[in-house]
Amino acid sequence: MSEKIIKIAHLYPEVLNLYGDRGNITCLKKRLMWRNIDCLVSEVKLGDKDSLTDYDLFFIGGGQDFEQEVLLKDLKSGRGDAIKSAINDGKTFLCICGGYQMMGHYYQTKEGEKMQFLGAVDFHTVGGDVRMIGNYAFHLTDSAGGSDVVGFENHSGRTYLDKSVEPLGHILSGYGNNGTDKTEGVHYKNVFGSYSHGPILPKNPEFADFLIKTALERKYGNSELEALDDTFEEKAHTFILNKVVKNEMSGD
């Protein structure tokens, strides 16, 4: 057994798992295993009463508006407070699309109905008439690792960040948070939210390792990672990045 172990909680896998988002868990497990770091993954579903205090890294995938509504009751049952406590404790979160929106204050439908969400991070989302769909690319801020990310977005929600938080990155090609301000995602404490399906981590191993380092540093105070041979991953990433930035992929 390794001297180190990362415990991952996959939150709401039965309702939030669009576009292969579960592949992010597989990617994290593999990149930890290849470095001989133990990894324990637990699925935390609707109604589960298990404590979240033992976990080091949390993943929340994407879902439809209906599925987000299903979550509200569970969040109000005490799960929401447990999530906010984990965030304030510096635990690492990767939140995609619906899971990302869930971290904000509310989602307002295009009809004007407001669904109150966690309010763990200062932003809100407003539904639009036209979906923002396609392959896209963005550059992560320095505090999120500073690498380029490729992904696939499909969302009608327009997310607007409060001035108290910073975006995850800035758009190179595509829509991002709202299609107007050229921001993508959010980074608050160790919460990383994005609209990027695909899934995001296998396509972007540098970002995957940044998340692993973040979790390791918080738990052990040491985030040094053994280098992996990512030759093929890097070639694939660079090839797709160039095509997306040059608008040579339709993505629809």
Disulfide bonds with the S-S distance in Angstrom:
none
